[in-house]
Amino acid sequence: MERAVSSDRRRFLTTGAAVLGATAAAQLGLPHVARAIEPPLPDHVFRLGVASGDPLPDGIVLWTRLAPDPLHGGGMPDRPVTVEWEVAEDERFRRTVRRGAARALPALGHSVHADVRGLRPGRAYWYRFRTGGQMSPVGRTRTAPDPQGSGGRLRVALASCQNWQQGYFTPYADMRAQDPDVVLFVGDYIYESLPAAGAVRRHEGSDEPYTLVQYRNRYAQYRTDPHLAAMHAAAPWVVTFDDHEVDNDYAGQVPQDPAKQSHAAFVARLTAAYQAYYEHMPVRASAIPKGPHIQMYRRLDFGRLARLNVLDTRQFRSDQATTQSGADSASATMLGARQKQWLLDGLHRSPARWNLIASQIMMAETDLQVGPGKLWYYDAWDGYQAERNAFMKEFTKVRNPVVLSGDRHLTMVSDLKRDFADPRSAVVGAEFVGTSVSSGGDQDLAAFHRDWDPRKADNPHWKLIDAHRGYHLFDIRADGIDAQVRVPETVLRPEAASRTFARLRVEAGRPGVRLV
């Protein structure tokens, strides 16, 4: 997806998307979609901005949610509202290519998910919404390349773990300046934790979210972050969730604390959390939840250059092991039988040069025990080793597998090994565990290295570990992947300069990753 950056697009990246009022809408001549006259709406219904996601060669999902009072349930009248949308080839909407209307329903929080088709592959588009004489911010998106295209460049930004209370979402300002083709977010979009008095920014409410309205309010608060909103408006996102969108370290329908949350209560909480997730994410209608279930694992192709397999490592997993023997159990599963087979089929039948796997949690081993013996995080793939090791065997038959993960609040870049118990085992792939956007705040780096550097000898597959906040940026071409670890000076201020902390390279046809 390599292309020149026009002056219009540079201006968009510099200034962001401006909110246009009703007068501006009339001046721009936005066509009206025929509809019945509806009662007036409250002012400022587009406070949560716009977003796009899950790009196809001919289509994209456009998102917004009407919420004039975002932190108090939304503030919309209890009735459906018609929302018009428009897609153009230029920022000033002189060349409109698609337009339509959607119904924003109270039952779905007045969210809109317009699945627009009939677009051209590998193209930038601009879009906006209008309702009740009010205009949304303008968003920019991009379709996936032609299915038969194998060249060019795909620029992917990897992000995860954005805790409102522990820092500002400063890394997104730099991410927007880097102009990615797509943002891959692999979990912990919100945190369900209690409001903390001494936090950098305090969570709304007075408790953890349990009900649908409470989850809506938490998502709405996160969506008001200006850097996050601007990044959503600048590029399409591909998203999946981890645990904090529901409850820390939950597994399937088992909460973190079963003694405090009954099964019925937790099922109700899952139902609320998954619905609020859908309402706030630019995903297709196939993800509309059915009670305590949501369909999130899916596959996106970017020509023949890259295939992206997006996993769901929460809904179908066995409960976490608590012992080393439990972690070795052949019956323990992270993905469930159906998703596991879906992933294997997609990998083995892939026409792509690069086979990317978006896993919410780290796949490579993390041996926490210094010296003889092993000690693992059981919530990660180390707690499901039989299944993980089976995938490592399959990776030997997959073209250029690369895993993109989150969760750890650290940068951890590793070779993937056929057998992590054998240091001489073959390298079968590479994994990039992206650091957090803000979770953990500005970490004490000296203390981090005192704690973690002694473990390097027991984890020879690690190529880089670091505790800066930020994100990872990948330039994917046919011959290799060039990766950058981008880090801000601080997340304790809304604005801060960023830099490249490290550069890494994955060569096509040569499993593993190296520092440049």
N, C-alpha and C positions, 0 to 999 in steps of 0.2 A: 504494500500500500504506500509506496514511496511516491511523493508528489511535491510540486512546488507549493509554497504558502503564499497566497495572494495578499494584497494589502488589506482587503476587506477582512480576511480571516485573521491577519495580525491584529487588526483593530479590535476584532471580537475577543481575542485572547487577552488583549491589554485592558479592555474596558469592561468585559463581562456582558451580561444581557440586561438591557434597560427595561424597566417596567413601563409599558405604554398604557395610557389612560384611554377613556372612551373617545376623547377628542382626537387623539393621535390615531385611533383605530379608524375613525371616519376619514381622516386625512390620507391614510394609507389605502383606503378603499377596499378593506377586507370584505369579501362578499358574504352576505348573510345566507345561512342555510335556512330554508323555509321551516317554520315551526310555529306553534301556538304561542301567543303572548303569555309570558309568565310573570308572576308578581315580582316586585323588586327584590334584589338580594342585598345582604349587608355589604358594606364597603370592604375592599381589600381581600377578596376571596382567594387570591393567588399568593398568599403569604408563604406557602411552602415551596414555591417555585415550580420548575419543570425538570423532567428527566427523560432519558431514552435508554433502551436496553435491548439485549439479545438480538444483535444485528444478523440479518440474513442477506443474501445477495440481492434480493428484491424487496426487502421489508425491514421494518423496525417497529418496536413498541414505543409509543409516546405516552408519558405519564404526567399527571398532575393530580392534586387533591384540593378540593375547595375547602378552605378552613380559615375564615376570617378571625376566629378566636382559637388559635391552634392548641393552646395549653389547657383548654377547658372544654374538651370534647369536639372542638371544631367550630361551633357557633353557627352552623347552617340550619335553615328551616327543615322540618321533617317532611321533605317531599323530594321527588326526583327533579333534577335540573338538567336541561339540555346544555351541553358544552360543545362549541364548534372548535375544530382544529384545522390547521392549514400547514402544508409542507411546500417549501419553495427551494429553488436552486440557488437563490441569492439571499443575502442578509436583509435586503430591503423589500423582499417579497414582490419583486416585479415579475418573476418567472415562477408562478405557482404551478405545481405539478399534481398535487393531490389535496383534497379538502373533504371534510365530512363532519359528522356530529355524533356525539356519544351521550348516553344518559348517565349522569352521576347519581348513584342511588344511595339513600341513607343507610341501607343495609351493608354497604361496602364503604362507609365513611365518606361518601361523596368523592371517591377516587375515580380517576379515569385511566383506562388502559386501552389506548387506540392502537390496534394491530394494523399498521399501514402496509399495504402491499403495492406492487406495480412500480417500484422504484428501480433505478439503475444500479448495477453492482459497483462497489468501490468508489462511491461518490459521497461528497459532503452535501448535507441538506440542512436547511433552517426550518424551524417549526415554532408554532405558537398556538395558544388557546384563547377563546373568548366566550364570555357568558355575561348576560345582564349588563351589557355595555362596558364591561371591564376586560382589559387585555392582560394576558400573562406576560412574564418575561419571555424573551426570545431564546430558544435553545438551538444548539447546533449538534448534529449527529452525523453518522457515517454508516453506510451499508457495508456488508462483507464483500470481499472480492468475487469476481466471476468464479464459478465452481471449477472451471477448467484451468484457471490461472495458477501458475506455479512459481512465478518470480516475484520481484518487488520486495517490499519490507512491510512487516507488521510490527507496530510499536504498541506494547502492552504495559500498562502500569499495574502492579500488584499491591493491594492494600488490605489491611485487616485491623481489627481491634482498636476502635476509636471510643475511648472512655471520656465522656463529657466532663466528668468531675476531675480528671487527672491531667487535663491539658487542653489547649486550643487545637483545632484541626489545621494547624499551620502548614503541614506538609502539602495540603491540597493546592495552596497557592503556587508552589513550585511545580507540582504535577501539571497544573493547567498550563504553565509556561512551557513545559516540555511537549505539549500537544500530542498525547497518546491517541492512537486509533481507537482503543478500547480500554476501559478500566475493569480489572478483575478484582472483585471484593470477595474474600473467602471467609468472612464470618466475624461476629461480634460487632455488628453495626450499631447496636445500642447495648447498654449494660442495664441489667435489671436491679442493680444494687440500690440500697437505701440512700436517700439524700445525706450528704456528709457536711457538717457545719464548716469544717476547715478546708473544703475542696476549692480548687482553682475556680470552678463553676459548679454551682449546686444543682443537683438533680431536682426536677419539679416534683411536686407531690409530697407526701409524708411517709410513704412506705414503698416497698417493692411493688411493681405492677402485677396484678392478678387478673383483673377484669379487662374486657375489651376496651373500655374507655380509658383505663389507666395505661394500657399499652399504646393506645393511640396518642395519648398525651406525651408519653416518653419519646415515641418516634417523632412527633411533631417538634418537640424541643430540639432534638438532634438536627432535624431538617432546617431549623432556623440558623444554624451556623453558616455564616456567609461564605466561607471558603468551600465547605461541602456543597452548598447550593450552587455555587459558581462552577464547581467541577462537574456536578451532575448536568448542568446546562451546556457544558463544553464538549462532551463526548459520550458515547453510549457506554453503559455499564453492563457487566455480567456478574450476577450476585448469587451467593448462597449463604446460608446461615450456619452458625456454630451453636454454642450453648447459651451465651448470655442474651440472645434474643428471646430466650425462654427462662432458663434456670441453670445456674452454674453446674456443669458436669452432669447434666441429666443424660439418660440413655434410654432411647425408646420412650416408654411411658413410665419410666422409673425416675423420680426426682432425686435431687441431691440428698434430701433429708426425708426419706419415707416415713420416719416416725412423726414428722410434723406436717406432712402433706399426704392426705389419704389418696388412694388411687382415683377415686371419683373427683376429688378436688383438683388433682393434677391434670386429669384429662380435660377438665373445664379450663384450666390455665393454658394447656397446650392449644386448645381450640381458640381461645382468645388471642394468644400470642401469634399463632400461624395466620389468623385472619388479619391482624394488624400488620404483620410482615408483608402479606400480599398487598394490602391497601397502600403501602408506602414504597413498594419496589416496582421498577419498570420491567415487569415480567408478563408473559402471555396468560390468557385466560385458562390455559391448562394447569396453572398453578393455583386456581381458586381452591381454597381448602374445602375438604369434606370432613367436617367435625375436627377431630384431632389428627388429621392427616393432610399433608400437602405434597404435591409432586414437584420436587426441585431438581433431582438429578436429570441431566439433559446433555445434549451434544450440539456443538456449534462448529461449523467448518469455515475456514478462511481460505478459500480456494483450495489448491493442493499444497499450499505452503504449511498450514497448521490445522490440526483438529484439536478442539478443546472439549475435554470430557469433564463436566462439572459434577462432583460427587455430593452426596448427602451422607455424612458420617454420623448423624445423630438419630434419625428416626428408626433405623433398622438394626442398630447395634445391640449386641448382648450387653447386659449390665457389666460395668467395669470389674476387672479382676482386682483382687486385693493381695494376691501372692504371686510369686514367680511361677509356680506350677499352674496357677490360673491363667497367667499370661501365655503359657505354652499350650493351653487347651486347644485341641483340634475342633471343638464345637463352638468356640468363641468366634463371633463374626462382627465385623465393623460395618459391612455393607448389606448384609442379608443376601440370600441366594439369588434372588432375581436381579438385584442391582449388580452383584458381582459378575453374573453371566453377561449382563448388558455391557459392562465395562470391557470384559474380555473380548466380546464380539466386536465392539467398536475399535479396540486396539488392533486386533488381528486382521480386520477387514479394512483398515484405514488406507485411503489413497494418499495420505498427507506425508510430507517430508518430515514434519515434527508432530509428535503425539504428546499433547499437553494434558496433564491431569490436575484439576483443581481440587485439592484435598484440604479440608478445613484444618486438619491437624498433621503434625510432623510424621513422615513415613520412615525416615532414616532412624537408626538406633541412637538413643541418648543414654549412654551408660553413666549414671551419676556417681557410681562407686569408684573412688580413686584406688587403683591397685586391684588385687585379685577379687573376683566375684563380680556380680552384676546388680545394679539397682536402677529401676526404670520408672518413668511416669506411666501409670497404667491407663490414664485417660487417652493417651496417644496411641499410635499404631504399635508401640512397644507392648501394649496390653493385649494385643491381638496378633501374636507373632506367627501363628500357623498360617493365618490368612495372608499376612504381610509377606511372609517368606514364599508362599505360593505365587504371589504377584511378582516377586523378584525373579522367580524361575521363568514366569511367562514373559517378563521384560526382555529376556534373551532373544525372544522371537518377535519383538516389536521394534519398529523403526524409530530411532531417536526419541525414547521416552524421557520426558522432563516433568517432574512433579512441582507444583506451585502451591505452597501451604501458608498457613498463618498460625494463630493461637498462642505462640510461644512468647510474644513480646520481645523477641530477639531476632536478629539476623543470624540464621544458621544455614550455611550453604554446604552441601555434602555430596559425595559420591554415593550412589545407591549400590549396595553389594549383594551379590547372589546369596551370600551367607554371612551375616554380620558376626557370627560366632567365630569365623575364620578370617583373620586379617589378610590372608593371601587369596581370599575368594575374589572372583572376577567382578569388575565393575560393570553394572548393567544399565545405569542411567544416572541422572543428576536430580537433585532437589534444591529448591530455593525456598527457605522458610522466611517469609517477609517479616520485618519487624513491625511494631505497632505504629499506628498513626499518632496516638497519644497515650495509650494505656501504659501505666508505669511512670508517666511524667519524665522529667529529666533525670535519668538514672546516674548513680555514682559509678562512673566508668572504672575507676581504680578498684573499687570494691568488687565490681563485677569480674574483673580479670583476676583478682586474688581468689575469687570463688571458683571461676570456671577454667582458668588456664591449666590448673593441675589435672583436669579431666581430659585434656587433649590427647595425652598418650593412650588413654583407654578408648578413644574414639578417633582412630587414625583416618577415618573417612571424612571427618570435618575438614573443610577447606577454608572456612571463615566463620568466626563467631563474633558478635558485636552487640552492644546494648544501646546504640543510638535509636531514637525515634525516626520515623520517616516512611519510605516505601521503596520498592524495587522497580526498575525500569528496564524493559527488554526490547531490543531491536532484533527481530527474527528475520533472517534471510535464509536462502536455500543452503548456503555453506556453513552457517553457524548462528549462534545466539550470542549477542553482546549484551551483557547485563551491567547495570549500575545500581549501587546502593546509594540512594539519595537521602541526605539527612539535614534537618534544619539545625540552626544554632540552639534553639530552645522551642519547647511547646508551652512554655509558661507565659508567653506573650502572643497576642493574635498575629503579629507580623514578625517575621524573622527570615534572614537569608538562609539559603540551602546550598549544599555543595555535594559533589560526588565523593563519598567516603571510600568506595572500592569499585573496581571494575573486574568482571569475570567473563569467561568465554567458554561456551560449549561448542565443540566442533561436530559438524554433521558426520555421522558414521564412526565417531569415536566416543564411546560412552564415558560419562564423567564430566567434571567441571574443573577449571583451573583459574587461579588468580592471574590477572594480566599485570 
